[in-house]
Amino acid sequence: MRFVESAPRFVMFTGKGGVGKTSLACAMAVRLADQGRRVLLVSTDPASNVGQVFSTEIGNRVVPILEVPGLDALEIDPQAAAAEYRERIIAPVRDFLPAKELSEITEQLSGSCTTEVASFNEFTSLLADPAETSAYDHVVFDTAPTGHTIRLLQLPGDWTKFLNDGKGDASCLGPLSGLEKQRSTYQRAVEALGDTGRTRLVLVARPEPSSLVEVARTTDELGKIGIHVANLVVNAVLPDWAAVDELSGAIQRRERAALAAIPDMVAGLPRDRVTLKTVNAVGVDALRAILEDDTPPAALPGDASTPFAPVWPAVAALVNELAGLDHGLVMCMGKGGVGKTTVATLLATELAARGKDVHLTSTDPAGKIDETLAAAVPNLRVSRIDPVKAVADYRAHVMATKGAELDDDGRAVLAEDLESPCTEEIAVFERFAQVVAESGQRIVIMDTAPTGHTLLLMDATGSYHREATRHLAAGETAVTPLMRLQDPDQTRIIIVTLAETTPVLEAEELAADLARAGIKPWGWVVNQSLAVARTTSPLLAKRAAAEQPHLTEVASQAQRLAVIPLAA
């Protein structure tokens, strides 16, 4: 595996959600540690599952992986990082300011912008401060899904430019108050990211057109900020010996066609192929097997010739119930790569075909909704919340309204304020709130970004709710986006997952996060299930049998459940 050979000090894995970044990052970290190297494995994903892979509680602190001598791990917990960041800023003034002012500062520091700033402070310190990682030969980063990671990798440069330009009187002044002293740290982080001798960026993809297009887009975007991709890993490729029936044969043909049409942007990169294994990447033994040469097993347990009966409810039941609505918001949420876009599109097109007025939209920065559907399906509107366009529209609106009342000097200050990277949070939330409000007139089906990114958006929703209600006069009322999300008559959350260990655990954690915000999932969808597909492939049959406990686990807590088969 070329991406493992001659590893530099920093190795960073990124790619579309669900392609196996965590598995490969963990496998490489184990391989390096087995070679006698001291390794720190770091997750920057707000929805990290490194601890689940190693069956070890990790969190926002460095802990040893006892089964692998020489390997330590750290999960950068955005909420814990934000809490520590707030305390560093508030502690020095706590004894000097009135309670009301302290409350306002705390509120300023409670948004997702603060969470983002705090997280990348920890990320950049690992890259820029030799003392932070002096005990290790290698630092391996398992990053969030692509859209979130590009944002994280852009931030050191964005904030460095923002500070170097002498700006800082932004509306997110609370979060910014700790940035100035970090200027040199951000500059060193930018240099480390752009130095291929120190940092290797590994793009991970599945042998699927959308995944390969995504890594090409990522390569282009990172190149524009001086970060160059070193390796491409195509993960979970079906081995030749497993293609023995209609389903497995169709999978193999799809994969080969996708790889034959790989985008030019990444076609010339050093490329490794990792084959699909019979078990999920949980546990040290499974991680070590990931990078081993693929050979057909002598035998697989179980009778591979017996197809699994489809005993789980189909998605038609959810469609039938939603068809009783004339308006409302349906949000498909979950880990990256589980098929949220597919499920959202399926629901939207089915409801539109029944004569419902439907708006299909996405909050995913890397969203791939097919906008040509609107022309093909009557009653369907298709859109995407594009962060770049949202920011441009927001800046133009503020300058045309608030800026119109200012003199030239005031407009210049306002324009500088709007250059803050925090502006994206405000702009995207504003568009999100507009779409939520639209669900009062029609059915809005929303394909959300991968879990970590969506939770930051939900955090912004909560912050707005607290701020809006705090300023209400006696007797005044308001309906905030959070209140709409909490109302089961207005909003129906559908959690999408796969029948695998890590996606189910992450879906359960998402449900717990939603519960803390007063939101209960309306239904669950298990997508791409082999347990309800018919296959005689020994590899796929083995994976199908392994799905049954996960389906039972989801069914035990889902108010409504649908299982969609993996199809030829």
Residue pairs with C-beta under 8 A, 6 or more apart in sequence:
1 233
1 272
1 274
1 291
2 231
2 270
2 272
3 28
3 200
3 202
3 230
3 231
3 233
3 270
3 272
4 28
4 31
4 32
4 291
7 28
7 32
7 138
7 200
8 138
8 196
8 197
8 198
8 199
8 200
9 137
9 138
9 139
9 198
9 199
10 127
10 138
10 139
10 141
10 192
10 198
10 199
10 200
11 25
11 28
11 138
11 139
11 140
11 141
11 199
11 200
11 202
12 140
12 141
12 143
12 199
12 200
12 201
12 202
13 21
13 24
13 25
13 28
13 140
13 141
13 142
13 143
13 202
13 204
14 21
14 143
14 146
14 149
14 201
14 202
14 203
14 204
14 218
15 21
15 145
15 146
15 203
15 204
15 205
15 211
15 214
15 215
15 218
16 145
16 146
16 205
16 206
16 210
16 211
16 214
16 215
16 336
16 337
16 366
17 145
17 146
17 335
17 336
17 337
17 338
17 450
18 145
18 206
18 335
18 336
18 337
18 338
18 498
18 503
19 204
19 205
19 206
19 211
19 235
19 236
19 337
20 204
20 206
20 235
20 236
20 274
20 281
21 142
21 143
21 204
22 43
22 45
22 48
22 49
22 50
22 53
22 142
22 281
22 502
23 53
23 235
23 281
23 287
23 290
24 202
24 204
24 233
24 235
24 274
24 290
25 41
25 43
25 50
25 140
25 141
25 142
26 41
26 50
26 53
26 54
26 142
26 281
26 287
27 281
27 287
27 288
27 290
27 291
28 140
28 291
29 39
29 41
29 68
29 71
29 73
29 138
29 140
30 68
30 71
30 284
30 287
30 288
31 288
31 291
32 39
32 137
32 138
32 140
33 39
33 65
33 68
33 69
33 70
33 71
34 68
34 288
36 70
37 70
37 137
37 138
38 70
38 135
38 136
38 137
38 138
39 70
39 71
39 72
39 136
39 137
39 138
39 139
39 140
40 62
40 72
40 73
40 74
40 126
40 133
40 135
40 136
40 138
40 139
40 140
41 50
41 65
41 71
41 72
41 73
41 74
41 140
41 142
42 73
42 74
42 75
42 76
42 123
42 126
42 139
42 140
42 141
42 142
43 50
43 73
43 74
43 75
43 76
43 141
43 142
43 143
44 76
44 119
44 123
44 141
44 142
44 143
44 144
44 149
44 152
45 142
45 143
45 144
45 145
45 148
45 452
46 78
46 119
46 144
46 148
46 451
46 452
46 453
46 455
46 456
47 144
47 335
47 450
47 451
47 452
47 455
47 506
47 509
47 510
48 58
48 75
48 76
48 77
48 142
49 502
49 505
49 506
50 58
50 73
50 75
50 142
51 57
51 58
51 59
51 73
51 75
52 282
52 501
52 502
52 505
53 281
53 282
53 283
53 287
53 502
54 65
54 67
54 73
54 283
54 284
55 282
55 283
56 63
56 65
56 66
56 73
57 63
58 73
58 74
58 75
59 75
59 77
59 80
60 74
60 75
60 76
60 77
60 80
60 81
61 74
62 72
62 73
62 74
63 72
63 73
63 74
64 71
64 72
65 71
65 72
65 73
65 284
67 284
68 284
72 136
76 119
76 122
76 123
78 115
78 116
78 118
78 119
78 452
78 456
79 115
81 115
81 118
81 119
81 121
81 122
82 109
82 114
82 115
82 118
82 119
84 118
85 109
85 114
85 117
85 118
85 121
85 178
86 106
86 109
86 110
86 114
88 178
89 105
89 109
89 174
89 177
89 178
90 102
90 105
90 106
90 109
93 102
93 105
94 102
97 105
105 174
107 463
107 466
107 467
107 470
108 114
108 172
108 173
108 174
108 175
109 174
109 175
110 463
110 466
111 172
111 175
111 425
111 459
111 460
111 463
112 425
112 456
112 457
112 459
112 460
112 463
113 172
113 175
113 422
113 425
114 172
114 174
114 175
115 456
115 459
116 151
116 155
116 425
116 456
117 175
117 176
117 178
117 179
119 152
120 152
120 155
120 156
121 178
121 182
121 185
123 152
123 189
124 156
124 182
124 185
124 186
124 188
124 189
125 132
125 185
126 132
126 133
126 139
127 188
127 189
127 192
127 193
127 199
128 185
128 186
128 187
128 188
128 189
128 192
129 185
129 188
133 139
143 149
143 152
144 152
144 450
144 452
144 453
145 336
145 337
145 366
145 449
145 450
145 452
145 453
146 214
146 217
146 218
146 366
147 364
147 365
147 366
147 449
147 450
147 453
148 365
148 449
148 450
148 452
148 453
150 218
150 221
150 222
150 365
151 365
151 424
153 193
153 222
153 225
153 227
154 225
154 421
155 421
156 186
156 187
156 189
156 190
156 193
157 186
157 190
157 225
157 226
158 421
159 179
159 182
159 186
159 421
160 183
160 186
160 187
160 190
162 168
162 419
162 420
162 421
163 179
163 180
163 183
163 186
164 183
165 416
165 419
167 416
167 417
167 419
167 420
168 176
168 179
168 180
169 413
169 416
169 417
170 176
170 417
170 420
170 422
170 423
171 417
171 420
171 422
171 426
172 420
172 422
172 425
175 422
176 420
176 422
190 226
192 198
192 199
193 199
193 226
193 227
194 226
194 227
194 228
196 228
196 230
200 230
200 231
201 222
201 227
201 228
201 229
201 230
201 231
202 229
202 230
202 231
202 232
202 233
203 215
203 218
203 219
203 229
203 231
203 232
203 233
203 266
203 269
204 215
204 232
204 233
204 235
205 211
205 212
205 214
205 215
205 232
205 233
205 234
205 235
206 234
206 235
206 236
206 337
207 234
207 236
207 237
207 254
207 255
207 256
207 258
207 259
208 254
208 255
208 258
209 258
209 261
210 368
211 258
212 258
212 259
212 261
212 262
212 263
212 266
213 263
213 368
214 366
214 368
215 229
215 232
215 263
215 266
216 263
216 264
216 265
216 266
217 366
218 229
219 229
219 265
219 266
219 269
220 265
222 228
222 229
223 229
229 266
229 269
230 269
230 270
231 269
231 270
231 271
231 272
232 266
232 269
232 270
232 271
232 272
233 271
233 272
233 273
233 274
234 259
234 271
234 272
234 273
234 274
235 274
236 274
236 275
236 276
237 255
237 273
237 274
237 275
237 276
238 248
238 251
238 252
238 255
238 275
238 276
238 539
239 275
239 276
239 294
239 296
239 539
240 252
241 296
241 539
242 248
242 276
242 537
242 538
242 539
242 540
243 249
243 251
243 252
243 537
244 536
244 537
244 538
245 535
245 536
245 537
246 568
247 533
247 534
247 535
247 537
247 540
247 566
247 567
247 568
248 535
248 537
248 539
248 540
249 568
250 568
251 568
274 290
274 291
275 294
276 539
277 286
277 289
277 290
278 297
278 300
278 539
278 542
278 543
279 286
279 289
279 542
279 546
280 286
280 500
280 501
280 502
280 546
281 287
281 290
281 502
282 501
282 502
297 538
300 538
300 539
300 541
300 542
301 542
302 541
302 542
302 545
303 541
304 536
304 537
304 538
304 541
304 542
305 536
306 541
307 534
307 535
307 536
308 530
308 531
308 532
308 533
308 534
308 541
308 544
308 545
310 532
310 563
310 565
311 532
312 526
312 529
312 531
312 532
312 551
312 555
312 561
312 562
312 563
313 561
313 562
313 563
314 562
314 563
314 564
315 343
315 346
315 347
315 525
315 562
315 563
315 564
316 562
317 560
317 562
318 347
318 494
318 523
318 525
318 560
318 562
319 347
319 350
319 351
321 560
322 330
322 347
322 351
322 443
322 492
323 350
323 351
323 354
323 356
325 356
325 443
326 356
326 357
326 442
326 443
327 439
327 440
327 441
327 442
327 443
328 439
328 443
328 444
328 489
328 490
328 491
328 492
329 436
329 439
329 444
329 446
329 484
329 485
329 490
329 491
329 492
330 344
330 347
330 443
330 444
330 445
330 446
330 491
330 492
330 494
330 522
331 446
331 448
331 485
331 491
331 492
331 493
331 494
332 340
332 341
332 343
332 344
332 347
332 445
332 446
332 447
332 448
332 494
332 496
332 525
333 340
333 448
333 451
333 454
333 493
333 494
333 495
333 496
333 510
333 514
334 340
334 450
334 451
334 495
334 496
334 497
334 503
334 506
334 507
334 510
335 450
335 451
335 497
335 502
335 503
335 506
335 507
335 510
336 450
336 451
337 450
338 496
338 497
338 498
338 503
338 527
338 528
339 496
339 498
339 527
339 528
339 564
340 364
340 447
340 448
340 496
341 362
341 364
341 367
341 368
341 369
341 447
342 527
343 494
343 496
343 525
343 527
343 564
344 360
344 362
344 369
344 445
344 446
344 447
345 360
345 369
345 370
345 373
345 447
347 445
347 494
348 358
348 360
348 373
348 380
348 445
349 360
349 373
349 377
349 380
351 358
351 443
351 445
352 358
352 377
352 378
352 379
352 380
353 377
353 378
353 379
355 379
356 379
356 442
356 443
357 379
357 441
357 442
357 443
358 379
358 380
358 381
358 442
358 443
358 444
358 445
359 380
359 381
359 382
359 383
359 435
359 438
359 442
359 443
359 444
359 445
360 369
360 373
360 380
360 381
360 382
360 383
360 445
360 447
361 369
361 382
361 383
361 384
361 385
361 435
361 444
361 445
361 446
361 447
362 369
362 383
362 384
362 385
362 446
362 447
362 448
362 449
363 385
363 428
363 432
363 446
363 447
363 448
363 449
363 454
363 457
364 384
364 447
364 448
364 449
364 450
364 453
365 386
365 387
365 449
365 453
366 449
367 384
367 447
367 449
369 382
369 384
369 447
370 382
371 382
371 383
371 384
373 380
373 382
374 380
374 381
374 382
385 428
385 431
385 432
385 435
387 424
387 427
387 428
390 424
390 427
390 428
390 430
390 431
391 423
391 424
391 427
391 428
393 427
394 418
394 423
394 426
394 427
394 430
395 415
395 418
395 423
395 427
398 414
398 418
399 411
399 414
399 415
399 418
402 414
403 410
403 411
403 414
403 415
406 413
406 414
425 456
425 460
428 457
429 457
429 460
429 461
429 464
432 457
432 461
432 481
433 461
433 464
433 481
435 444
435 446
436 444
436 481
436 484
436 485
436 491
437 481
437 484
438 444
439 484
439 490
439 491
440 490
448 454
448 457
449 457
451 506
451 510
455 510
455 513
458 485
458 513
458 514
458 517
461 480
461 481
461 482
461 485
462 482
462 517
464 480
464 481
464 482
465 480
465 481
465 482
465 483
468 478
468 480
469 478
469 480
472 478
482 517
484 490
484 491
485 491
485 493
485 517
485 519
486 517
486 518
486 519
488 520
488 522
491 519
492 522
492 523
493 514
493 519
493 520
493 521
493 522
494 521
494 522
494 523
494 524
494 525
495 507
495 510
495 511
495 521
495 523
495 524
495 525
496 507
496 524
496 525
496 527
497 503
497 504
497 506
497 507
497 524
497 525
497 526
497 527
497 554
498 504
498 526
498 527
498 528
498 529
499 526
499 529
499 530
499 531
499 547
499 550
499 551
499 554
499 563
500 547
500 550
501 550
504 550
504 553
504 554
507 524
507 554
508 557
511 521
511 557
514 520
514 521
520 559
521 558
521 559
522 559
522 560
523 558
523 559
523 560
523 561
523 562
524 554
524 557
524 558
524 560
524 561
524 562
525 561
525 562
525 563
525 564
526 550
526 551
526 554
526 561
526 562
526 563
526 564
527 564
528 564
528 565
528 566
529 547
529 551
529 563
529 564
529 565
529 566
530 540
530 541
530 543
530 544
530 547
530 565
530 566
531 544
531 545
531 547
531 548
531 551
531 563
532 563
532 564
532 565
533 540
533 544
533 565
533 566
533 567
535 541
535 544
551 563
554 561
555 561
